[in-house]
């Protein structure tokens, strides 16, 4: 997986090299759109001498009105095109499957594989071989104990019901002067054997249950905890095999924590620090799916870029009078002044249903036709309005509304005549920006040039995308198919919580069922032993009574025969 010099990675690098022209043209297009947007934002964010840049708002958008803007619409159109999906695949593949990122991921995968092998060996040695052998011994011991217990119980029942009653019956039915004590002897001796055996088993179960209880407590509250795994890493076999100091393999320790502790997540990839590294699989998979959905549409919608050029041609220099605090104007002519442009003649509005008045109409609205004319206008006659004249002193005799109109007129001429009012920043071939201040006419030319450059870049993207589509949509996907499938399997299937569930089942069986069972078994053996001890005691008393009676009786008879002549007769 992720062999730097493998066939898949070699093919990926070759395809990325072949489609470098497409990626370069797409990046240039985005850079030109962003450059044009930045310049228009700089110009349009503040009013220039009480004039608003209409095209700046039309191209960039207006947050207040919710208007998206031509340039933002173009970006949105690109994001919805197959060209953007292709570029996304290129960027994802280039940023993860080439150069240092690929080496980093490949190294992380190898390191994770070593940690996984350390975990496997430690788990096999500690649990599979160690605990597994205990399980076999425990099953054998339990089977033997159960069989012995059943056999002993059966013997005790037979002893109490048959043998004991038979001994008592024989004693009671005996016609001998001194009934034999042998049946009672046999009975209590036979009872002594299972009693001793029951006491041995009861003591043995108690002795076994004590270390088992200690093991249960140790594993639950000391070993299989977050800190316990780090404390006992040597015993668990989680040692870095490349370290001469037997340092812990931290990835293996984290893997054990996530797999074999109560609060572990089971996220083996996360513990091995590979989940983020393999995230490229999901990104590339989603990108290929997105590309397939967009393949039916056009690569680039050139019509929208033509609209940008058309709008820039007609309205690239459209600045309209829009003061924040309007001065008083003649009510009859105010509509021709407010919203007027810097163009000499009236022009048709963007919506095609209104007129935007120009300099000539503005001049005639000040005090009537022929009284005033603009230096940048196209009609002569009357007093010439420039950036500085007529001055306030020269117009002091006019009505206040006319003085205000002259103030706005001088502002228009100042915009048209000053050489460093606007920004016309230049974007060079290396996509570096040079700040340039310019005049109104230069700004109009620059805006149109920006729009044309964006259109040319879009056409270049369309041409490059057509030649790169097969390589990216088909060849690159085929080269990455096996790699993405393996990475997906690791991301979705590589969990280890099942290990904890199996250990938890064993722990519950041992500590919650087997250990109480051992204590209950010890109690059962003790009950059995006490019962048999009672039976043994009874028959021991019978045996001693019969034996003593026979011995004393026979001794008395022997002494009576030997010394009977000494008896006194009354």
C-alpha positions in Angstrom: 0.0 0.0 0.0 1.3 3.4 -1.1 4.6 2.2 -2.5 6.4 5.4 -3.6 7.9 3.6 -6.6 5.0 1.3 -7.2 3.1 1.2 -10.5 0.1 3.2 -9.2 2.1 6.1 -7.8 4.2 6.2 -11.0 1.1 6.4 -13.1 -0.3 9.1 -10.9 2.8 11.3 -11.3 2.8 10.8 -15.1 -0.9 11.7 -15.4 -0.4 14.8 -13.2 2.5 15.9 -15.4 0.5 15.4 -18.6 -2.4 17.5 -17.2 -0.2 20.2 -15.8 -1.4 22.6 -18.5 -5.0 22.2 -17.4 -4.1 22.9 -13.8 -2.0 25.9 -14.7 -4.7 27.4 -16.8 -7.4 26.8 -14.2 -5.3 28.4 -11.5 -4.6 31.4 -13.8 -8.3 31.8 -14.4 -9.1 31.8 -10.7 -6.2 34.2 -10.1 -7.4 36.7 -12.7 -11.0 36.6 -11.4 -9.7 37.1 -7.9 -7.4 40.0 -9.1 -10.3 41.7 -10.8 -12.5 41.2 -7.8 -9.9 42.6 -5.5 -9.3 45.8 -7.5 -13.0 46.5 -7.9 -13.5 46.0 -4.2 -10.7 48.5 -3.4 -12.2 51.0 -5.8 -15.9 50.4 -4.9 -15.6 50.1 -1.1 -15.5 53.8 -0.7 -17.2 56.5 -2.8 -14.9 58.5 -5.1 -15.7 62.2 -4.6 -19.4 61.4 -3.8 -19.7 59.0 -6.8 -20.4 55.3 -6.5 -18.8 52.7 -8.8 -21.9 51.0 -10.3 -19.9 48.3 -12.1 -17.9 47.5 -9.0 -21.1 46.6 -7.2 -22.4 44.7 -10.2 -19.2 42.7 -10.5 -18.3 42.1 -6.9 -21.8 42.0 -5.4 -23.5 43.8 -2.6 -24.1 42.3 0.9 -26.7 44.8 1.8 -28.9 44.0 -1.2 -27.9 40.3 -1.4 -26.7 40.7 -5.0 -24.2 38.0 -5.7 -22.1 39.8 -8.4 -20.9 38.8 -11.8 -17.5 37.6 -10.6 -19.0 35.5 -7.8 -21.4 34.0 -10.2 -18.5 33.1 -12.4 -16.8 31.4 -9.5 -20.0 29.6 -8.6 -20.4 28.5 -12.3 -16.8 27.1 -12.2 -17.5 25.3 -8.9 -20.4 23.6 -10.6 -18.5 22.6 -13.7 -16.6 19.4 -14.5 -13.4 21.5 -14.8 -13.6 22.3 -11.0 -14.2 18.6 -10.2 -11.1 17.7 -12.3 -9.0 20.4 -10.7 -10.2 19.1 -7.3 -9.0 15.6 -8.1 -5.7 17.0 -9.3 -5.2 19.0 -6.1 -6.1 16.1 -3.9 -3.9 13.6 -5.7 -1.0 16.1 -5.9 -1.2 17.1 -2.2 -1.3 13.5 -0.9 0.1 11.1 -3.5 3.2 12.9 -4.7 6.4 14.2 -3.2 6.9 14.6 0.6 3.2 14.0 1.4 3.3 10.6 -0.2 6.6 9.7 1.6 5.0 10.9 4.9 1.9 8.7 4.4 3.9 5.7 3.2 6.2 6.1 6.3 3.2 6.3 8.6 1.7 3.2 7.0 4.9 1.2 7.5 5.3 2.5 11.1 1.7 1.6 11.8 2.3 -1.9 10.3 5.3 -2.4 12.7 3.2 -1.3 15.7 0.4 -3.6 14.6 2.8 -6.5 14.4 4.1 -5.6 17.9 0.5 -5.6 19.1 -0.2 -8.9 17.4 2.9 -10.6 18.9 2.2 -9.1 22.4 -1.5 -10.1 22.2 -0.7 -13.6 21.0 2.0 -14.2 23.7 0.1 -12.6 26.5 -3.5 -13.6 25.9 -3.8 -16.3 23.2 -1.0 -18.5 24.4 -1.1 -17.6 28.1 -4.8 -17.2 28.8 -5.7 -19.7 26.1 -3.7 -22.4 27.9 -5.4 -21.5 31.2 -8.8 -21.9 29.5 -7.9 -25.5 28.5 -6.6 -26.3 32.0 -9.7 -24.7 33.5 -12.0 -26.7 31.3 -10.2 -30.0 32.1 -10.2 -29.2 35.8 -13.9 -28.2 35.8 -14.9 -31.4 34.0 -12.9 -33.5 36.4 -14.3 -31.6 39.4 -17.8 -31.9 38.2 -17.5 -35.6 37.5 -15.9 -36.2 40.9 -18.6 -34.2 42.6 -21.4 -36.1 41.0 -19.7 -39.4 41.7 -19.1 -38.4 45.3 -22.7 -37.3 45.7 -24.0 -40.6 44.3 -21.7 -42.5 46.6 -22.8 -40.5 49.6 -26.5 -41.1 48.7 -25.9 -44.8 48.3 -23.9 -44.8 51.5 -26.5 -43.0 53.5 -29.5 -44.8 52.1 -28.2 -48.3 51.4 -25.0 -49.1 53.2 -25.9 -47.3 56.5 -29.4 -48.7 56.7 -28.1 -52.2 55.8 -25.5 -52.0 58.6 -28.1 -50.9 61.1 -30.7 -53.5 59.9 -28.1 -56.3 60.2 -27.1 -55.2 63.7 -30.7 -55.1 64.8 -31.6 -58.4 63.2 -28.5 -60.2 64.6 -29.3 -63.1 67.1 -25.7 -63.2 68.4 -25.0 -62.5 72.0 -22.6 -59.8 70.9 -23.6 -58.4 67.4 -20.7 -57.9 65.1 -19.2 -54.4 64.8 -17.8 -55.1 61.3 -20.7 -53.6 59.4 -20.5 -50.4 61.3 -16.7 -50.4 60.8 -17.0 -50.8 57.1 -19.8 -48.1 57.0 -17.9 -45.4 58.9 -14.6 -46.2 57.1 -16.3 -45.9 53.7 -17.9 -42.7 54.8 -14.5 -41.3 55.9 -13.1 -41.5 52.4 -15.6 -39.2 50.7 -15.6 -36.9 53.7 -11.9 -36.5 53.4 -12.2 -36.1 49.6 -14.9 -33.4 50.0 -12.8 -31.5 52.5 -9.8 -31.6 50.1 -11.8 -30.4 47.2 -13.4 -27.6 49.2 -10.1 -26.4 50.4 -8.6 -26.7 47.0 -11.4 -24.6 45.4 -10.9 -22.0 48.1 -7.2 -21.9 47.5 -7.7 -21.6 43.7 -10.4 -18.9 44.0 -8.1 -16.6 46.0 -5.5 -16.1 43.2 -8.3 -16.0 40.6 -10.0 -13.2 42.5 -6.7 -11.4 42.7 -6.2 -11.8 38.9 -9.7 -10.5 38.2 -9.1 -7.4 40.4 -5.7 -6.8 38.8 -6.8 -7.1 35.2 -9.9 -5.0 35.7 -8.6 -2.2 37.9 -4.9 -2.1 37.2 -3.7 -3.8 34.0 -6.5 -3.0 31.5 -6.7 0.7 32.2 -5.3 3.7 30.4 -2.3 4.1 32.7 -2.0 0.3 33.4 -1.1 -0.5 29.7 1.8 2.0 29.8 2.9 0.7 33.2 3.0 -3.0 32.2 4.0 -2.5 28.5 7.0 -4.8 29.0 4.8 -7.7 30.3 2.4 -7.1 27.5 5.1 -7.3 24.9 4.6 -3.8 23.6 8.3 -3.1 23.3 9.8 -1.1 20.4 11.9 -3.8 18.8 14.2 -1.2 17.2 15.0 0.5 20.5 18.1 -0.8 22.3 16.7 0.4 25.6 13.4 -1.6 25.3 11.4 1.6 25.2 7.6 1.2 24.7 6.2 1.2 21.2 3.9 4.2 21.8 1.7 3.3 18.8 1.3 -0.3 20.0 0.5 1.0 23.5 -2.2 3.3 22.1 -3.5 0.5 19.9 -3.8 -1.7 23.0 -5.6 1.1 24.9 -8.2 1.6 22.2 -8.7 -2.2 21.7 -8.3 -3.7 25.1 -9.5 -1.2 27.7 -13.1 -0.6 28.9 -13.3 3.0 27.5 -11.4 2.2 24.3 -13.0 3.3 21.0 -11.9 0.4 18.9 -10.5 2.9 16.3 -7.4 1.1 15.4 -6.5 3.5 12.5 -6.8 6.5 14.9 -4.5 4.8 17.4 -2.0 4.1 14.7 -2.3 7.8 13.5 -3.4 6.7 10.1 -7.0 7.8 9.9 -6.1 11.4 8.9 -3.4 10.1 6.6 -5.9 7.9 4.7 -8.5 10.6 4.5 -7.4 11.2 0.9 -9.4 8.0 0.0 -12.7 9.7 0.9 -11.8 13.0 -0.7 -10.7 11.4 -4.0 -13.7 9.0 -4.0 -16.2 11.9 -3.5 -14.3 13.9 -6.1 -14.6 11.1 -8.7 -18.3 10.7 -8.0 -18.8 14.5 -8.3 -16.9 14.4 -11.6 -19.1 11.7 -13.0 -22.2 13.7 -12.1 -20.8 16.8 -13.9 -19.5 15.1 -17.0 -22.7 15.6 -18.9 -22.5 19.4 -18.6 -20.3 21.8 -20.4 -16.7 22.2 -19.2 -16.9 26.0 -19.1 -20.0 28.2 -19.8 -18.3 30.8 -21.9 -21.5 32.8 -22.3 -21.3 34.1 -18.8 -17.7 35.2 -19.4 -19.0 37.1 -22.5 -21.5 38.8 -20.3 -18.7 40.0 -18.1 -16.9 41.5 -21.0 -20.1 43.1 -22.4 -21.0 44.7 -19.0 -17.4 45.9 -18.6 -17.5 47.4 -22.1 -20.7 49.3 -21.5 -20.5 50.1 -17.8 -16.9 49.6 -16.7 -16.5 53.4 -16.1 -20.0 54.0 -14.7 -19.7 56.2 -11.6 -22.9 57.8 -10.5 -23.4 60.7 -8.2 -24.6 59.3 -4.9 -23.6 61.5 -2.0 -24.1 60.2 1.6 -25.5 63.6 2.6 -27.1 65.1 -0.5 -27.0 68.9 -0.8 -30.1 70.8 -1.8 -30.8 71.0 -5.5 -33.4 72.4 -7.7 -36.4 70.0 -7.4 -37.0 70.3 -11.1 -33.5 69.2 -12.1 -32.5 67.1 -9.1 -33.5 63.9 -10.8 -31.1 64.7 -13.7 -28.2 65.4 -11.4 -28.5 62.7 -8.7 -27.4 59.4 -10.3 -25.8 61.1 -13.2 -22.6 59.6 -14.7 -19.2 60.8 -15.8 -20.0 60.1 -19.5 -20.5 63.2 -21.7 -23.8 61.9 -23.1 -26.8 60.2 -21.6 -26.6 56.4 -21.7 -29.2 53.7 -21.4 -29.5 52.1 -18.0 -28.4 48.5 -17.3 -32.0 47.3 -17.2 -32.7 48.9 -20.6 -35.7 50.9 -19.4 -34.1 54.1 -18.0 -31.6 56.7 -18.8 -28.5 57.6 -16.9 -27.8 61.3 -17.5 -24.4 62.5 -18.6 -22.3 65.7 -18.2 -24.1 67.6 -21.0 -27.5 67.1 -19.4 -26.1 67.9 -15.9 -24.6 71.2 -17.2 -27.9 72.3 -18.8 -29.8 71.5 -15.6 -27.7 73.9 -13.5 -29.2 77.1 -14.8 -30.6 76.2 -18.2 -29.2 75.2 -21.5 -26.1 77.1 -22.8 -25.2 78.6 -19.5 -22.6 76.1 -18.4 -20.6 73.3 -20.1 -18.1 70.7 -18.8 -14.4 70.6 -19.9 -14.9 66.9 -20.6 -18.4 67.4 -22.1 -19.3 67.4 -25.8 -21.4 70.6 -25.9 -20.0 74.1 -25.7 -21.2 77.5 -24.7 -21.5 79.4 -21.5 -19.1 79.2 -18.5 -16.6 76.3 -18.7 -16.6 74.0 -15.7 -13.3 72.5 -14.8 -11.8 70.8 -11.7 -11.2 74.1 -10.0 -13.5 76.6 -11.7 -15.9 78.3 -11.2 -14.7 78.8 -7.7 -17.0 79.3 -4.7 -16.3 83.0 -4.8 -17.3 83.2 -8.5 -20.6 81.3 -7.8 -21.4 83.1 -4.6 -24.0 85.2 -6.3 -25.9 82.2 -7.5 -28.8 80.5 -5.8 -27.8 78.0 -3.2 -29.2 75.1 -5.2 -27.1 76.3 -8.2 -24.0 76.6 -5.9 -24.5 73.0 -4.8 -24.9 71.8 -8.3 -21.6 73.6 -9.2 -19.9 71.8 -6.3 -21.0 68.4 -7.7 -20.0 69.5 -11.2 -16.4 70.4 -10.0 -16.2 67.0 -8.3 -17.0 65.3 -11.6 -14.3 67.2 -13.4 -11.8 66.4 -10.6 -12.5 62.6 -11.1 -12.0 63.0 -14.8 -8.9 65.0 -14.7 -6.9 63.8 -11.7 -4.2 61.2 -12.7 -4.0 59.1 -9.5 -7.5 58.6 -8.3 -8.1 54.9 -9.0 -6.3 51.6 -8.7 -5.2 49.8 -11.8 -3.1 47.0 -10.3 -1.3 44.7 -12.7 -1.1 40.9 -12.4 2.0 39.6 -14.2 2.6 36.1 -15.7 3.9 34.8 -12.3 0.6 35.9 -10.7 2.3 38.7 -8.8 0.4 41.9 -8.2 2.0 45.3 -8.8 0.1 48.3 -7.3 -0.6 51.0 -9.8 -2.6 54.3 -9.4 -4.3 55.6 -12.5 -6.8 58.0 -13.9 -10.4 57.5 -14.8 -9.8 56.7 -18.4 -7.0 54.3 -17.5 -9.3 52.6 -15.0 -12.0 52.1 -17.6 -9.4 50.6 -19.9 -8.0 48.4 -17.1 -11.5 47.1 -16.2 -12.2 46.1 -19.7 -8.8 44.5 -20.0 -9.4 42.5 -16.8 -12.7 41.2 -18.2 -11.1 40.2 -21.5 -8.2 38.5 -19.7 -10.7 36.5 -17.6 -12.6 35.5 -20.8 -9.4 34.4 -22.5 -8.3 32.4 -19.5 -11.7 30.7 -19.4 -11.4 29.7 -23.1 -7.9 28.3 -22.3 -9.4 26.3 -19.4 -12.1 24.9 -21.7 -9.5 23.8 -24.3 -7.1 22.3 -21.7 -10.0 20.5 -19.9 -11.2 18.7 -23.0 -7.7 17.2 -23.5 -7.3 16.4 -19.8 -10.8 14.9 -19.2 -9.9 11.4 -20.4 -6.7 11.3 -18.4 -8.3 12.4 -15.1 -11.8 10.9 -15.3 -10.7 7.5 -16.6 -6.9 6.8 -16.5 -6.2 8.4 -13.1 -9.3 6.7 -11.6 -8.2 3.3 -13.0 -4.7 3.7 -11.6 -6.0 4.5 -8.2 -8.9 2.0 -8.1 -7.1 -0.7 -6.1 -5.3 1.8 -3.8 -8.6 3.5 -3.0 -10.3 0.2 -2.4 -7.6 -1.0 0.0 -7.6 2.4 1.8 -11.4 2.3 2.1 -11.3 -1.2 3.5 -8.9 0.0 6.1 -10.9 3.0 7.0 -14.2 1.2 7.3 -13.3 -2.3 8.4 -10.2 -1.9 10.5 -11.8 -1.9 13.9 -10.6 -3.9 16.9 -13.3 -3.6 19.5 -14.3 -7.2 18.9 -11.1 -8.2 20.9 -12.4 -6.4 23.9 -15.8 -8.0 23.6 -14.2 -11.4 23.5 -12.0 -10.6 26.4 -15.0 -9.1 28.3 -16.9 -12.3 27.7 -14.0 -14.4 29.0 -13.6 -12.0 32.0 -17.3 -12.2 32.8 -17.2 -16.0 32.5 -14.1 -16.2 34.8 -14.8 -13.5 37.3 -18.6 -13.3 37.4 -19.5 -16.9 36.8 -16.5 -19.3 37.4 -15.2 -17.6 40.5 -18.6 -17.5 42.3 -19.1 -21.0 41.0 -15.9 -22.1 42.7 -17.0 -20.6 46.0 -20.4 -22.2 45.6 -18.7 -25.5 44.8 -16.5 -25.2 47.9 -19.6 -24.6 49.9 -21.3 -27.6 48.3 -18.3 -29.8 49.1 -18.4 -28.5 52.7 -22.1 -29.4 53.0 -21.3 -32.8 51.6 -18.4 -33.3 54.0 -20.5 -32.2 57.0 -23.3 -34.6 56.1 -20.9 -37.5 55.6 -19.1 -36.5 58.8 -22.3 -36.8 60.7 -23.0 -40.2 59.2 -19.4 -41.3 59.9 -19.7 -40.1 63.5 -23.0 -42.0 64.0 -21.5 -45.3 62.6 -18.3 -44.7 64.5 -20.3 -44.5 67.7 -22.2 -47.7 66.7 -18.9 -49.5 65.9 -17.3 -48.4 69.2 -20.4 -49.4 71.2 -20.6 -52.9 69.6 -16.9 -53.5 69.8 -16.6 -52.3 73.4 -19.7 -54.5 74.4 -18.2 -57.6 72.8 -14.7 -57.0 74.3 -16.1 -56.3 77.8 -18.6 -59.1 77.6 -16.0 -61.7 76.5 -13.6 -60.5 79.2 -16.3 -60.8 81.9 -17.1 -64.3 80.7 -13.5 -65.3 80.7 -12.9 -64.0 84.2 -16.2 -65.7 85.4 -15.0 -69.1 84.2 -11.6 -68.6 85.7 -12.6 -67.2 89.0 -16.1 -68.3 89.3 -15.4 -70.5 92.4 -14.6 -67.4 94.4 -18.1 -66.1 94.0 -20.2 -66.0 97.3 -23.3 -68.0 97.4 -26.2 -66.7 99.5 
